[in-house]
Each structure stands twice: as structure tokens, then as C-alpha cells.
Amino acid sequence: MVEPYTAAAWAVSVSSMLVVGITGWVGRRVVGYVEETRNEAQAAHETAEKAVRVLRGEEGIDDAGLVEDVRSHRRALVDEGIYPPKATDGGESDA
């Protein structure tokens, strides 16, 4: 016959091993999720930085300088009196 304290000690040992195992598994899953999220955020940050460099026209990037192109086009439209567009009645042009 097994002593009651021995059976209780065995039950406590087994349950504590299960708790530690489950906790370790959950911890690994959480760490994996955090690392995956961090990697995705870092990739998005790098993409955004490249987009800003393209818009600003920094050297070494093909087809750069879109912001300056938009500003120069807008200045040309303002100088010609085309921008901002003038409201017309009925949407017809003045021509």
C-alpha cells in the first residue's frame, strides 16, 4: 500500500511538471509572436524610409524627387492661372 503523503507528493510533482511545461510552451509562443511582430514592424519601417527618400529625391535612388516634381508642377499651374481650379456654372469650360 502506498502512503497517502507519497501519493500526494507524487501528484504535486506531476502537476507542477505539467504547469512548468505548459508555461514554457506558452512562453515560447509569446516570444515567437513578439519576434515575428518586431520583424514585420522593422520591414515596414524600412519600406517607409525608402519611400520618404524616393519622395525627397535623395541620390542613389531611381525615379526620385517626386515631391519637387509636384511642387514645380503646382508652381507652373499657379503661374498660368490654372491652379487652383475656378468654379464654373454647369461644369462647362470657358473655351
DRENPA-483173 format. One record per atom (N, C-alpha, C): residue number from 1; residue in three letters; atom name; x, y, z. Coordinates in steps of 0.1 Angstrom, whole numbers, plus 5000, padded with zeros to 4 digits. Each point is the difference from the previous one (the first is absolute). Layout:
<pts>
NUM | ALA | CA | X | Y | Z $
...
</pts>
This chain:
<pts>
1 | MET | N | 5008 | 4988 | 5000 $
1 | MET | CA | 4992 | 5012 | 5000 $
1 | MET | C | 5009 | 5012 | 5000 $
2 | VAL | N | 4996 | 5010 | 4993 $
2 | VAL | CA | 5007 | 5013 | 4999 $
2 | VAL | C | 4995 | 5009 | 5010 $
3 | GLU | N | 5010 | 5007 | 5007 $
3 | GLU | CA | 4996 | 5009 | 5010 $
3 | GLU | C | 4993 | 5012 | 4994 $
4 | PRO | N | 4990 | 5006 | 5006 $
4 | PRO | CA | 4993 | 5011 | 4995 $
4 | PRO | C | 5009 | 5012 | 4997 $
5 | TYR | N | 5010 | 5003 | 5008 $
5 | TYR | CA | 5009 | 5011 | 4998 $
5 | TYR | C | 5009 | 4998 | 4987 $
6 | THR | N | 5003 | 4987 | 4998 $
6 | THR | CA | 5008 | 4997 | 4988 $
6 | THR | C | 4992 | 5002 | 4987 $
7 | ALA | N | 4987 | 4996 | 5001 $
7 | ALA | CA | 4991 | 5002 | 4988 $
7 | ALA | C | 4998 | 5015 | 4998 $
8 | ALA | N | 4998 | 5007 | 5011 $
8 | ALA | CA | 4998 | 5015 | 4998 $
8 | ALA | C | 5012 | 5007 | 4995 $
9 | ALA | N | 5012 | 4996 | 5005 $
9 | ALA | CA | 5013 | 5005 | 4995 $
9 | ALA | C | 5001 | 4997 | 4985 $
10 | TRP | N | 4997 | 4988 | 4996 $
10 | TRP | CA | 5001 | 4996 | 4986 $
10 | TRP | C | 4990 | 5009 | 4992 $
11 | ALA | N | 4988 | 5002 | 5004 $
11 | ALA | CA | 4990 | 5008 | 4993 $
11 | ALA | C | 5005 | 5014 | 4999 $
12 | VAL | N | 5005 | 5005 | 5010 $
12 | VAL | CA | 5005 | 5014 | 5000 $
12 | VAL | C | 5012 | 5001 | 4990 $
13 | SER | N | 5009 | 4991 | 5000 $
13 | SER | CA | 5011 | 5000 | 4991 $
13 | SER | C | 4996 | 5000 | 4986 $
14 | VAL | N | 4991 | 4990 | 4997 $
14 | VAL | CA | 4995 | 4999 | 4986 $
14 | VAL | C | 4993 | 5013 | 4995 $
15 | SER | N | 4991 | 5005 | 5009 $
15 | SER | CA | 4993 | 5012 | 4996 $
15 | SER | C | 5009 | 5012 | 4999 $
16 | SER | N | 5010 | 5001 | 5008 $
16 | SER | CA | 5009 | 5011 | 4999 $
16 | SER | C | 5009 | 4999 | 4987 $
17 | MET | N | 5003 | 4988 | 4996 $
17 | MET | CA | 5007 | 4998 | 4987 $
17 | MET | C | 4992 | 5003 | 4989 $
18 | LEU | N | 4987 | 4997 | 5000 $
18 | LEU | CA | 4990 | 5004 | 4990 $
18 | LEU | C | 4999 | 5015 | 4999 $
19 | VAL | N | 4999 | 5007 | 5011 $
19 | VAL | CA | 4999 | 5014 | 5000 $
19 | VAL | C | 5012 | 5007 | 4995 $
20 | VAL | N | 5012 | 4995 | 5004 $
20 | VAL | CA | 5012 | 5005 | 4994 $
20 | VAL | C | 5001 | 4998 | 4985 $
21 | GLY | N | 4996 | 4988 | 4996 $
21 | GLY | CA | 5001 | 4997 | 4985 $
21 | GLY | C | 4990 | 5009 | 4992 $
22 | ILE | N | 4988 | 5002 | 5005 $
22 | ILE | CA | 4990 | 5008 | 4993 $
22 | ILE | C | 5005 | 5015 | 5001 $
23 | THR | N | 5005 | 5004 | 5011 $
23 | THR | CA | 5005 | 5014 | 5001 $
23 | THR | C | 5011 | 5002 | 4990 $
24 | GLY | N | 5010 | 4991 | 4999 $
24 | GLY | CA | 5011 | 5001 | 4990 $
24 | GLY | C | 4995 | 5000 | 4986 $
25 | TRP | N | 4990 | 4992 | 4997 $
25 | TRP | CA | 4994 | 5000 | 4986 $
25 | TRP | C | 4994 | 5013 | 4997 $
26 | VAL | N | 4992 | 5005 | 5009 $
26 | VAL | CA | 4993 | 5013 | 4998 $
26 | VAL | C | 5011 | 5011 | 4999 $
27 | GLY | N | 5010 | 5000 | 5008 $
27 | GLY | CA | 5011 | 5010 | 5000 $
27 | GLY | C | 5007 | 5000 | 4986 $
28 | ARG | N | 5003 | 4988 | 4995 $
28 | ARG | CA | 5006 | 4999 | 4987 $
28 | ARG | C | 4991 | 5006 | 4989 $
29 | ARG | N | 4987 | 4997 | 5001 $
29 | ARG | CA | 4990 | 5005 | 4990 $
29 | ARG | C | 5000 | 5015 | 5000 $
30 | VAL | N | 5000 | 5006 | 5012 $
30 | VAL | CA | 4999 | 5014 | 5002 $
30 | VAL | C | 5013 | 5007 | 4994 $
31 | VAL | N | 5011 | 4994 | 5004 $
31 | VAL | CA | 5013 | 5006 | 4995 $
31 | VAL | C | 5000 | 4999 | 4985 $
32 | GLY | N | 4996 | 4989 | 4994 $
32 | GLY | CA | 4999 | 4998 | 4985 $
32 | GLY | C | 4991 | 5011 | 4994 $
33 | TYR | N | 4989 | 5002 | 5006 $
33 | TYR | CA | 4991 | 5010 | 4995 $
33 | TYR | C | 5006 | 5014 | 5000 $
34 | VAL | N | 5006 | 5003 | 5011 $
34 | VAL | CA | 5006 | 5014 | 5002 $
34 | VAL | C | 5012 | 5001 | 4990 $
35 | GLU | N | 5008 | 4990 | 4998 $
35 | GLU | CA | 5011 | 5001 | 4990 $
35 | GLU | C | 4994 | 5002 | 4986 $
36 | GLU | N | 4989 | 4993 | 4997 $
36 | GLU | CA | 4994 | 5001 | 4986 $
36 | GLU | C | 4995 | 5014 | 4998 $
37 | THR | N | 4993 | 5005 | 5010 $
37 | THR | CA | 4994 | 5014 | 5000 $
37 | THR | C | 5011 | 5010 | 4998 $
38 | ARG | N | 5011 | 4998 | 5008 $
38 | ARG | CA | 5011 | 5009 | 4999 $
38 | ARG | C | 5006 | 5000 | 4986 $
39 | ASN | N | 5002 | 4988 | 4994 $
39 | ASN | CA | 5006 | 4999 | 4987 $
39 | ASN | C | 4991 | 5007 | 4989 $
40 | GLU | N | 4987 | 4998 | 5001 $
40 | GLU | CA | 4990 | 5007 | 4991 $
40 | GLU | C | 5001 | 5015 | 5002 $
41 | ALA | N | 5001 | 5005 | 5012 $
41 | ALA | CA | 5000 | 5014 | 5002 $
41 | ALA | C | 5013 | 5006 | 4995 $
42 | GLN | N | 5011 | 4993 | 5001 $
42 | GLN | CA | 5013 | 5005 | 4995 $
42 | GLN | C | 5000 | 5000 | 4985 $
43 | ALA | N | 4994 | 4990 | 4994 $
43 | ALA | CA | 4999 | 5000 | 4985 $
43 | ALA | C | 4991 | 5012 | 4995 $
44 | ALA | N | 4989 | 5002 | 5007 $
44 | ALA | CA | 4991 | 5011 | 4996 $
44 | ALA | C | 5008 | 5014 | 5002 $
45 | HIS | N | 5007 | 5001 | 5011 $
45 | HIS | CA | 5008 | 5012 | 5002 $
45 | HIS | C | 5010 | 5003 | 4989 $
46 | GLU | N | 5007 | 4989 | 4996 $
46 | GLU | CA | 5010 | 5001 | 4989 $
46 | GLU | C | 4993 | 5004 | 4987 $
47 | THR | N | 4989 | 4995 | 4997 $
47 | THR | CA | 4992 | 5003 | 4988 $
47 | THR | C | 4996 | 5015 | 5001 $
48 | ALA | N | 4995 | 5004 | 5011 $
48 | ALA | CA | 4996 | 5014 | 5002 $
48 | ALA | C | 5012 | 5010 | 4998 $
49 | GLU | N | 5011 | 4996 | 5005 $
49 | GLU | CA | 5012 | 5009 | 4999 $
49 | GLU | C | 5004 | 5001 | 4985 $
50 | LYS | N | 5000 | 4989 | 4993 $
50 | LYS | CA | 5003 | 5000 | 4986 $
50 | LYS | C | 4990 | 5009 | 4992 $
51 | ALA | N | 4987 | 4999 | 5004 $
51 | ALA | CA | 4990 | 5008 | 4993 $
51 | ALA | C | 5003 | 5015 | 5002 $
52 | VAL | N | 5004 | 5003 | 5012 $
52 | VAL | CA | 5003 | 5014 | 5003 $
52 | VAL | C | 5012 | 5005 | 4992 $
53 | ARG | N | 5010 | 4991 | 4999 $
53 | ARG | CA | 5012 | 5004 | 4993 $
53 | ARG | C | 4996 | 5002 | 4985 $
54 | VAL | N | 4992 | 4992 | 4995 $
54 | VAL | CA | 4995 | 5001 | 4986 $
54 | VAL | C | 4993 | 5013 | 4998 $
55 | LEU | N | 4991 | 5003 | 5009 $
55 | LEU | CA | 4992 | 5012 | 4999 $
55 | LEU | C | 5009 | 5013 | 5001 $
56 | ARG | N | 5010 | 4999 | 5008 $
56 | ARG | CA | 5008 | 5012 | 5002 $
56 | ARG | C | 5011 | 5001 | 4989 $
57 | GLY | N | 5002 | 4989 | 4992 $
57 | GLY | CA | 5010 | 5001 | 4990 $
57 | GLY | C | 5014 | 4999 | 5004 $
58 | GLU | N | 5003 | 4992 | 5010 $
58 | GLU | CA | 5013 | 4998 | 5005 $
58 | GLU | C | 5008 | 4992 | 4989 $
59 | GLU | N | 5013 | 5002 | 4999 $
59 | GLU | CA | 5008 | 4994 | 4990 $
59 | GLU | C | 5001 | 4985 | 5002 $
60 | GLY | N | 5002 | 4993 | 4989 $
60 | GLY | CA | 5002 | 4986 | 5000 $
60 | GLY | C | 4987 | 4992 | 4998 $
61 | ILE | N | 4989 | 5006 | 4998 $
61 | ILE | CA | 4987 | 4993 | 4999 $
61 | ILE | C | 4994 | 5005 | 4986 $
62 | ASP | N | 4997 | 4990 | 4992 $
62 | ASP | CA | 4994 | 5003 | 4987 $
62 | ASP | C | 4986 | 5006 | 5001 $
63 | ASP | N | 4997 | 5009 | 4991 $
63 | ASP | CA | 4987 | 5006 | 5000 $
63 | ASP | C | 4997 | 5008 | 5013 $
64 | ALA | N | 5010 | 5007 | 5005 $
64 | ALA | CA | 4998 | 5007 | 5012 $
64 | ALA | C | 4996 | 5014 | 4998 $
65 | GLY | N | 4996 | 5007 | 5010 $
65 | GLY | CA | 4996 | 5014 | 5000 $
65 | GLY | C | 4986 | 5003 | 4996 $
66 | LEU | N | 4991 | 4991 | 5004 $
66 | LEU | CA | 4986 | 5003 | 4997 $
66 | LEU | C | 4994 | 5012 | 5007 $
67 | VAL | N | 5005 | 5003 | 5012 $
67 | VAL | CA | 4995 | 5012 | 5007 $
67 | VAL | C | 5003 | 5012 | 4992 $
68 | GLU | N | 5013 | 5001 | 4996 $
68 | GLU | CA | 5004 | 5012 | 4992 $
68 | GLU | C | 4993 | 5001 | 4987 $
69 | ASP | N | 4997 | 4989 | 4994 $
69 | ASP | CA | 4993 | 5000 | 4987 $
69 | ASP | C | 4986 | 5005 | 5002 $
70 | VAL | N | 4993 | 4996 | 5011 $
70 | VAL | CA | 4986 | 5005 | 5003 $
70 | VAL | C | 5001 | 5015 | 5003 $
71 | ARG | N | 5009 | 5004 | 5008 $
71 | ARG | CA | 5001 | 5014 | 5003 $
71 | ARG | C | 5003 | 5009 | 4988 $
72 | SER | N | 5009 | 4995 | 4991 $
72 | SER | CA | 5003 | 5008 | 4988 $
72 | SER | C | 4987 | 5000 | 4991 $
73 | HIS | N | 4993 | 4989 | 4999 $
73 | HIS | CA | 4988 | 5000 | 4991 $
73 | HIS | C | 4990 | 5009 | 5006 $
74 | ARG | N | 4998 | 5000 | 5013 $
74 | ARG | CA | 4990 | 5008 | 5006 $
74 | ARG | C | 5003 | 5015 | 4998 $
75 | ARG | N | 5013 | 5004 | 5002 $
75 | ARG | CA | 5005 | 5014 | 4997 $
75 | ARG | C | 4996 | 5004 | 4986 $
76 | ALA | N | 5003 | 4991 | 4990 $
76 | ALA | CA | 4997 | 5003 | 4986 $
76 | ALA | C | 4986 | 5002 | 4998 $
77 | LEU | N | 4991 | 4992 | 5006 $
77 | LEU | CA | 4986 | 5001 | 4999 $
77 | LEU | C | 4995 | 5013 | 5006 $
78 | VAL | N | 5005 | 5004 | 5011 $
78 | VAL | CA | 4996 | 5012 | 5007 $
78 | VAL | C | 5004 | 5012 | 4991 $
79 | ASP | N | 5013 | 5000 | 4995 $
79 | ASP | CA | 5005 | 5010 | 4991 $
79 | ASP | C | 4991 | 5002 | 4988 $
80 | GLU | N | 4994 | 4989 | 4995 $
80 | GLU | CA | 4992 | 5001 | 4988 $
80 | GLU | C | 4985 | 5003 | 5003 $
81 | GLY | N | 4997 | 5001 | 5013 $
81 | GLY | CA | 4987 | 5003 | 5004 $
81 | GLY | C | 4990 | 4988 | 5000 $
82 | ILE | N | 5006 | 4988 | 4999 $
82 | ILE | CA | 4991 | 4988 | 4998 $
82 | ILE | C | 4997 | 4994 | 5014 $
83 | TYR | N | 5009 | 5002 | 5010 $
83 | TYR | CA | 4999 | 4994 | 5013 $
83 | TYR | C | 4998 | 5011 | 5010 $
84 | PRO | N | 4992 | 5000 | 5009 $
84 | PRO | CA | 4989 | 4990 | 5002 $
84 | PRO | C | 4989 | 5002 | 4990 $
85 | PRO | N | 4993 | 4989 | 4997 $
85 | PRO | CA | 4990 | 5000 | 4989 $
85 | PRO | C | 4989 | 5010 | 5004 $
86 | LYS | N | 4995 | 5007 | 4991 $
86 | LYS | CA | 4989 | 5009 | 5002 $
86 | LYS | C | 4986 | 4993 | 4998 $
87 | ALA | N | 4991 | 5003 | 5008 $
87 | ALA | CA | 4987 | 4994 | 4999 $
87 | ALA | C | 4993 | 5006 | 4988 $
88 | THR | N | 4993 | 4991 | 4992 $
88 | THR | CA | 4992 | 5004 | 4989 $
88 | THR | C | 4986 | 4996 | 5002 $
89 | ASP | N | 4991 | 5007 | 4994 $
89 | ASP | CA | 4986 | 4996 | 5001 $
89 | ASP | C | 4996 | 4989 | 4990 $
90 | GLY | N | 4997 | 4989 | 5005 $
90 | GLY | CA | 4996 | 4989 | 4991 $
90 | GLY | C | 5011 | 4991 | 4996 $
91 | GLY | N | 5012 | 5003 | 5004 $
91 | GLY | CA | 5012 | 4992 | 4996 $
91 | GLY | C | 5005 | 5003 | 4986 $
92 | GLU | N | 4995 | 5010 | 4993 $
92 | GLU | CA | 5004 | 5002 | 4986 $
92 | GLU | C | 5013 | 5009 | 5001 $
93 | SER | N | 5009 | 4997 | 4990 $
93 | SER | CA | 5012 | 5008 | 4999 $
93 | SER | C | 4998 | 5013 | 4994 $
94 | ASP | N | 5009 | 5009 | 5002 $
94 | ASP | CA | 4999 | 5014 | 4995 $
94 | ASP | C | 5004 | 5001 | 4985 $
95 | ALA | N | 5005 | 4989 | 4994 $
95 | ALA | CA | 5005 | 5001 | 4986 $
95 | ALA | C | 4990 | 5000 | 4990 $
</pts>
